[in-house]
Amino acid sequence: MGETLDDAAVADRLRALPAWTRVGDEIRRVVEAPSFPAGIDVVAEVARAAEDADHHPDIDIRWRTVTFALTTHSAGGLTGKDFDLAARIDEIAAAHGAH
């Protein structure tokens, strides 16, 4: 499960992930893919990475726009797992030409 991070630790981790913002007990990122199929490819690869990490984001797909939201529900807030997966999502998005 992991321990929740305090506000200072969350702010520190967010500095390394400038595309992500904190909204309450979640971090969120909106990704714009170059096409609808590319957005679906991003989601599919994120799904595999999430399954491997046993940590699953909320995902919303609207045409080429994909929104990811992360929190550790079992811990009741943000943990290191959220930031680790966020960094992986950034890598995946970039590999698919999404920004």
Secondary structure by P-SEA (a helix, b strand, c coil): cbbbbcaaaaaaaaaacccccccccbbbbbbbcccaaaaaaaaaaaaaaaaaacccccccccccbbbbbbbccccccccaaaaaaaaaaaaaaaaaccc
